[in-house]
C-alpha cells in the first residue's frame, strides 16, 4: 500500500476501533482497498450491504443506512458509470491501516492469453468519426454536443486465473496513481467479480467542511526518451483543444459543487500532471461546505458523477450517445470507487486504468475525449497509451504476447506546477 501506515489523526482503523482488524493483511474475496496517500482504507469481509440503487437515490440510501444501524461506521464500494444502474456498497467487518502482503512475484511468463478487442481499434476509430460528425452537425443548434468520451475495452482470458493481490502489487510503481480493489458481487456465471486498478483522478474528498476535487482532462502519451517526453508535455500544455476540453470539466465540477459550498476556489489554468505512461492537464478545486453535517462524500460523488472527463458535454446528450457509439456496457469502468463514514467524510476516485476480473477473465478499459478537431487515429493511440498500465502489470501486450511486465520502466510521475514539464529518466 502506498505511503505505509497512515497518520494517527487520519487513520480510519484508529477512528473506528470496533472495526479494527490488526494483523489482517491478506486479501480475501471480499477485500476492499483504496490506497489513498493520506487516508488509506483496507477493509475485509461484508457485515451488511447497502440496498443497491441508482445515483439519484444514493444520498437517501446512505443516510437511511446509518440511521437504521447505530453500530455502522463505514460504507465502501463502487458506483457504476451508468447513473441508472445499481451501485455496490457494503459495510465491512473490519478495517485496518496495515498494508496487504503482496506475493513477491512478477507476471507468469508461461501464462497463455486469449485477447479479444471490444471494439476493435478500427471500429473504435469509426465510432470516433461518427461522433465528430454529430458534433459538427449540431454546431449552431440549441445545446449542441461539444464533447463525448468514447472508450474501448480489451477482454483477456488467462490460464491459470489471475491473482488479484499479485496484480495489485505490480501497480505500485506509479506514485501519481491510487491503487484500488473492490468486490462487485457475483457475475452471471456465479464467479466473484472484482474491480482493480490504479487511478490518477480524485472525484471528491470530504473532511469536515473541506472538499477537494482534482479532475484530469486532456492527455498525451509519455515517452521514455527525455527530449520527446518534454516535447509531449509542452505540446499538451499549449493545446487549445485540450485546454478547452479541460475547462468544460472544471466548470461542470464547480457548477456541481456550488449549491453545497459557501466557498469554492480553482486556479485560472491547469497544471501538468504525469503518471508513468501519460501526461494530463489537471486542476485542483477546493471548497468549504455550507452544511457539512447534512451532506456525505457519497452524496457529493453522486452529484458530480459522471463528469465530462469520462462522459461529455452536455452530460445528458453525451450519456445517451455513449452506449450506442461504443457498443458495449462499461459496467463500473469510469464510475467511482471509494468510501463514506457515519460523519459523512470520505473519498471517491474515478475508476480509471482499471480491470474487471472474474476468474480467468480480465476486461481492461481506456477512453479519450472527442471534441471538434479530434483525429480518430490519434484518439485510438491515446487509448492504447492508457491501456499500458494494466497491460504491463498483467505482463501482456494488446496482441496477447507476453511482455516483461512488472512496474513500468517509464519517466517519473507527479504534478508539475506552472506548466513546467518534468524530464523523463
matplotlib code that plots the C-alpha trace (Angstrom):
import matplotlib.pyplot as plt

x = [0.0, 1.3, 2.6, 2.7, 0.5, -1.5, -1.1, -2.6, -5.2, -6.5, -6.3, -9.8, -8.7, -7.9, -11.0, -13.1, -11.5, -14.6, -13.9, -10.1, -8.6, -5.0, -2.8, -5.3, -3.0, -4.2, -6.8, -10.0, -12.9, -14.4, -11.4, -11.7, -8.6, -8.2, -4.5, -5.0, -1.9, -3.4, -6.4, -5.7, -8.5, -8.2, -11.4, -12.3, -15.5, -19.1, -21.2, -24.2, -24.9, -26.4, -29.6, -28.4, -29.9, -29.2, -27.1, -30.3, -31.1, -27.6, -27.7, -31.0, -30.0, -26.7, -28.5, -31.1, -28.5, -26.6, -29.9, -31.1, -27.8, -26.5, -23.4, -22.5, -19.4, -18.4, -19.6, -17.2, -17.6, -18.2, -20.5, -21.1, -20.7, -24.4, -26.3, -29.4, -27.5, -27.2, -24.2, -22.4, -21.6, -21.3, -20.3, -17.0, -16.5, -13.0, -10.8, -7.0, -4.3, -1.7, -0.6, -1.8, 1.0, 1.7, 3.3, 6.9, 6.3, 6.1, 3.7, 3.9, 5.9, 4.1, 0.6, -1.4, -3.6, -6.6, -7.2, -10.4, -10.7, -14.2, -14.5, -11.5, -9.2, -10.6, -14.2, -13.2, -11.8, -15.1, -17.1, -14.9, -15.5, -19.3, -19.0, -17.2, -19.9, -22.5, -20.5, -20.2, -23.9, -25.1, -23.0, -25.2, -28.1, -29.6, -27.3, -25.1, -22.9, -19.4, -17.6, -18.1, -15.8, -15.5, -13.8, -12.8, -12.1, -9.9, -11.1, -8.3, -8.7, -5.9, -4.8, -4.3, -6.7, -5.4, -4.1, -5.7, -3.2, -0.2, -1.7, -2.3, 1.3, 2.5, 0.6, 2.7, 5.3, 3.3, 3.2, 0.8, -1.9, -4.0, -4.4, -7.8, -9.6, -13.2, -15.6, -18.6, -20.6, -21.1, -21.4, -23.9, -21.7, -21.6, -17.9, -16.9, -16.2, -13.7, -12.6, -8.9, -6.7, -4.6, -6.4, -4.8, -8.1, -9.8, -13.5, -14.2, -12.8, -14.6, -13.1, -15.4, -16.4, -13.5, -13.9, -11.3, -11.7, -8.8, -10.2, -7.9, -8.8, -6.6, -3.9, -0.7, 1.3, 4.7, 8.0, 11.0, 13.1, 13.6, 13.5, 10.4, 8.7, 9.4, 8.0, 4.8, 4.3, 4.9, 2.6, -0.2, 0.1, -0.2, -3.0, -6.1, -8.2, -7.1, -7.3, -10.9, -11.8, -10.3, -12.2, -15.5, -14.7, -13.6, -16.7, -19.0, -17.5, -17.6, -21.3, -22.0, -20.4, -21.7, -25.1, -23.3, -20.4, -20.1, -16.6, -15.2, -11.7, -9.9, -6.8, -7.2, -5.5, -4.4, -1.1, 0.6, 0.1, 2.1, 1.6, 4.2, 2.6, 0.6, 0.7, -2.6, -4.0, -5.2, -6.9, -7.2, -10.6, -11.1, -14.2, -15.9, -19.4, -22.3, -23.7, -21.1, -23.2, -26.0, -24.1, -21.9, -19.0, -21.2, -23.9, -21.3, -19.8, -23.3, -24.0, -20.7, -20.6, -20.0, -18.1, -17.3, -13.9, -15.5, -18.9, -19.1, -20.8, -23.7, -23.9, -27.4, -26.8, -23.3, -24.5, -27.4, -25.0, -22.1, -23.6, -24.8, -21.5, -19.3, -21.5, -20.8, -21.6, -18.9, -20.1, -18.0, -15.3, -15.3, -17.5, -16.2, -14.6, -14.5, -15.9, -18.0, -18.3, -21.0, -19.8, -20.2, -16.4, -14.9, -13.0, -14.1, -11.8, -12.8, -12.3, -9.8, -6.7, -8.7, -9.8, -12.8, -11.5, -13.7, -11.9, -9.8, -11.4, -9.9, -11.5, -9.4, -10.7, -9.5, -11.2, -10.5, -12.4, -13.7, -14.1, -14.0, -10.5, -10.0, -8.4, -9.7, -6.2, -4.8, -7.6, -7.1, -3.4, -4.3, -6.4, -3.5, -1.3, -3.9, -4.2, -0.5, -0.6, -2.8, -1.2, 2.2, 1.0, -0.5, 2.6, 1.0, 0.5, -2.6, -1.9, -1.7, 2.1, 3.8, 5.9, 8.4, 5.6, 6.2, 6.2, 6.7, 10.2, 8.9, 9.6, 8.9, 5.3, 3.7, 2.3, 4.3, 3.3, 3.4, 3.3, 7.0, 7.3, 9.5, 12.2, 12.0, 14.6]
y = [0.0, 3.4, 5.6, 2.9, 3.3, 6.5, 9.4, 9.0, 11.7, 10.3, 6.5, 5.0, 1.9, 4.2, 6.3, 3.1, 0.7, -1.5, -2.5, -2.7, -5.9, -5.7, -8.2, -8.9, -8.3, -10.9, -10.3, -12.3, -12.5, -9.5, -7.2, -3.5, -1.3, 2.3, 3.2, 7.0, 8.9, 10.4, 8.2, 4.6, 2.2, -1.6, -3.4, -7.1, -9.0, -7.9, -7.3, -5.7, -4.4, -1.2, -1.7, -1.3, 1.5, 4.4, 7.5, 9.6, 7.8, 7.2, 10.1, 9.0, 5.3, 6.1, 8.4, 5.8, 3.0, 4.9, 5.9, 2.3, 0.8, 2.7, 0.5, 1.0, 3.2, 2.9, 2.0, 1.1, 0.1, 1.3, 3.3, 2.2, 4.6, 4.5, 6.6, 4.4, 1.2, -0.4, 0.5, -1.9, -0.7, -2.6, -2.3, -4.2, -6.4, -5.0, -2.1, -1.9, 0.5, -2.3, -2.9, -6.0, -8.6, -9.0, -12.1, -11.3, -12.4, -10.8, -11.8, -15.5, -15.9, -19.2, -17.8, -18.2, -15.3, -15.1, -11.4, -10.0, -6.3, -5.0, -3.0, -3.4, -0.5, 0.1, 0.0, 2.4, 4.9, 4.6, 5.4, 8.5, 9.6, 9.2, 11.3, 14.0, 14.1, 14.5, 17.3, 19.1, 18.6, 20.1, 23.2, 26.3, 24.5, 24.6, 23.0, 21.2, 18.3, 19.7, 16.7, 12.9, 10.4, 7.2, 4.1, 0.7, -2.5, -5.5, -8.8, -11.1, -14.7, -16.3, -19.7, -20.0, -17.4, -14.0, -13.5, -10.2, -9.3, -10.1, -7.9, -5.0, -5.2, -4.7, -1.4, 0.0, 1.7, 4.8, 7.3, 9.5, 6.8, 5.5, 1.7, 0.3, -3.1, -3.7, -6.7, -6.2, -9.3, -12.4, -12.4, -14.4, -17.4, -17.3, -16.3, -13.4, -10.1, -7.5, -4.1, -3.4, -0.6, 2.5, 5.8, 9.2, 11.1, 12.3, 12.9, 14.2, 14.1, 15.4, 16.1, 18.0, 21.1, 20.9, 19.4, 18.8, 17.6, 17.1, 16.4, 15.4, 16.1, 16.5, 13.9, 13.0, 9.7, 9.9, 8.7, 7.1, 9.5, 12.6, 15.0, 13.5, 13.4, 17.1, 17.9, 15.9, 17.9, 21.2, 20.3, 19.3, 22.5, 24.6, 22.6, 24.8, 21.7, 20.0, 23.2, 23.8, 20.2, 20.6, 23.8, 22.1, 19.5, 22.1, 24.2, 21.2, 20.3, 23.9, 24.0, 20.7, 21.8, 25.3, 24.5, 22.8, 25.3, 28.7, 29.0, 27.5, 28.1, 26.9, 28.3, 30.1, 27.4, 23.8, 22.3, 19.3, 16.0, 13.0, 9.3, 6.8, 6.5, 9.7, 13.5, 15.1, 18.6, 18.8, 21.4, 21.2, 22.6, 23.3, 24.4, 24.8, 23.3, 25.3, 22.5, 19.7, 17.7, 17.4, 16.0, 13.0, 12.3, 9.7, 12.3, 14.7, 11.8, 11.0, 14.7, 15.1, 11.7, 11.2, 14.4, 15.5, 13.9, 10.5, 11.4, 14.5, 17.9, 18.4, 15.5, 14.1, 14.1, 12.5, 9.8, 8.9, 8.5, 6.7, 3.2, 3.4, 4.5, 2.2, -0.9, -2.4, -1.8, 0.0, -1.5, 0.0, 1.4, 5.2, 5.0, 5.7, 3.7, 5.0, 5.2, 7.3, 7.1, 7.9, 11.6, 12.0, 12.1, 10.1, 9.9, 8.8, 8.3, 7.9, 4.2, 4.6, 2.5, -0.5, -4.0, -6.1, -9.5, -12.6, -15.9, -16.3, -13.3, -9.8, -6.8, -3.7, -0.3, 3.1, 6.2, 9.5, 12.8, 13.6, 17.3, 19.3, 18.9, 15.4, 12.9, 9.3, 7.6, 9.9, 9.2, 5.4, 5.9, 7.8, 4.8, 2.5, 4.6, 4.5, 0.7, 0.3, 0.5, -2.6, -4.4, -4.1, -5.2, -8.3, -8.9, -8.9, -6.5, -5.7, -8.5, -11.1, -11.5, -11.9, -8.9, -8.3, -7.0, -5.6, -1.9, 0.4, 1.5, 4.9, 8.5, 9.9, 10.7, 13.5, 17.0, 19.7, 23.2, 26.3, 24.3, 23.2, 19.7, 17.2, 15.5, 11.7, 9.4]
z = [0.0, -0.9, 1.9, 4.7, 7.8, 7.7, 10.0, 13.5, 13.1, 9.8, 10.5, 10.0, 11.9, 14.9, 14.5, 14.3, 16.8, 17.0, 13.3, 13.6, 12.2, 13.3, 11.6, 8.8, 5.8, 3.2, 0.6, 0.6, -1.9, 0.0, 0.5, -0.3, -0.7, -1.6, -1.1, -1.0, 0.2, 3.4, 4.3, 3.0, 3.7, 3.7, 4.7, 4.9, 5.0, 4.5, 7.6, 5.8, 2.2, 1.2, -0.8, -4.4, -6.5, -8.9, -8.3, -7.8, -4.6, -3.2, -0.7, 0.8, 0.9, 2.7, 5.1, 5.8, 6.3, 9.1, 10.7, 10.7, 12.0, 15.0, 15.1, 11.5, 10.9, 7.3, 3.8, 1.0, -2.6, -6.2, -8.4, -12.0, -14.9, -15.8, -13.3, -13.6, -12.9, -9.4, -7.3, -5.0, -1.4, 1.8, 5.5, 6.1, 9.1, 9.8, 8.8, 9.0, 8.1, 7.7, 4.1, 2.3, 2.0, -1.7, -3.3, -4.4, -8.0, -11.4, -14.2, -15.0, -18.3, -19.0, -18.8, -22.0, -23.2, -25.5, -26.4, -27.9, -28.5, -27.9, -30.1, -32.4, -32.9, -36.4, -35.1, -32.4, -34.9, -36.9, -33.7, -33.2, -36.7, -36.2, -33.0, -34.9, -37.5, -34.7, -33.1, -36.5, -37.4, -34.1, -34.1, -34.1, -32.7, -29.2, -26.6, -29.1, -28.4, -27.6, -26.2, -25.9, -24.2, -26.1, -24.7, -25.8, -23.9, -24.3, -23.0, -21.9, -20.9, -18.9, -17.8, -14.9, -13.2, -12.1, -8.6, -7.6, -4.8, -7.1, -9.8, -7.4, -6.1, -9.7, -9.9, -7.1, -9.3, -10.1, -7.2, -9.0, -9.1, -6.2, -6.2, -5.6, -5.3, -4.6, -4.9, -7.3, -6.3, -8.4, -12.2, -14.2, -14.1, -10.3, -10.2, -8.0, -9.8, -8.7, -9.9, -9.7, -10.9, -10.2, -10.9, -11.1, -10.7, -7.4, -7.9, -4.4, -0.9, 2.2, 5.6, 7.9, 5.9, 3.5, 0.0, -2.7, -6.3, -8.8, -12.3, -15.2, -18.9, -21.8, -22.3, -24.2, -24.2, -22.5, -24.0, -22.4, -24.4, -22.3, -25.2, -26.7, -23.3, -22.7, -26.1, -25.4, -22.2, -23.8, -26.7, -24.3, -22.2, -25.3, -27.0, -27.4, -28.0, -24.7, -22.6, -23.9, -23.1, -19.6, -18.9, -19.5, -16.9, -14.3, -15.0, -14.6, -11.2, -10.0, -11.0, -9.3, -6.0, -6.0, -4.3, -1.5, -0.9, 0.8, -0.7, -3.9, -5.4, -8.5, -10.3, -13.6, -15.6, -15.4, -14.3, -15.9, -14.0, -15.0, -14.5, -15.7, -19.1, -19.7, -19.3, -18.2, -17.6, -14.0, -11.8, -8.0, -6.8, -3.1, -1.2, 2.1, 2.6, 3.9, 6.0, 6.3, 8.7, 6.1, 3.2, 2.8, 0.5, -1.3, -2.0, -3.5, -5.6, -6.9, -7.7, -9.7, -11.4, -14.3, -15.1, -18.6, -18.1, -18.6, -20.1, -22.1, -22.6, -22.3, -19.9, -20.8, -24.5, -24.2, -21.8, -24.2, -27.1, -25.4, -25.3, -28.9, -30.2, -28.0, -28.5, -25.0, -21.3, -19.4, -16.1, -13.3, -15.6, -15.4, -12.4, -8.9, -6.1, -2.5, 1.0, 3.2, 7.0, 9.6, 9.8, 6.1, 5.4, 2.7, -0.6, -4.1, -7.1, -10.7, -11.6, -14.4, -15.5, -14.3, -15.0, -14.1, -13.1, -12.8, -12.5, -15.7, -17.5, -17.3, -19.1, -19.3, -20.5, -21.7, -23.2, -24.9, -25.1, -28.5, -29.4, -32.6, -34.0, -32.7, -35.1, -34.9, -35.2, -32.5, -30.1, -30.6, -29.9, -26.7, -25.5, -26.3, -24.0, -21.2, -21.5, -20.8, -17.0, -16.7, -19.7, -18.2, -14.8, -16.4, -18.4, -21.9, -24.8, -26.8, -29.2, -26.4, -26.5, -23.1, -22.1, -19.3, -17.1, -13.6, -13.0, -15.9, -16.8, -17.7, -16.6, -13.2, -12.3, -10.3, -10.6, -12.4, -11.4, -13.5, -16.7, -16.4, -17.7, -15.9, -17.9, -18.2, -16.8]

ax = plt.figure().add_subplot(projection="3d")
ax.plot(x, y, z, "-o")
ax.set_aspect("equal")
plt.show()
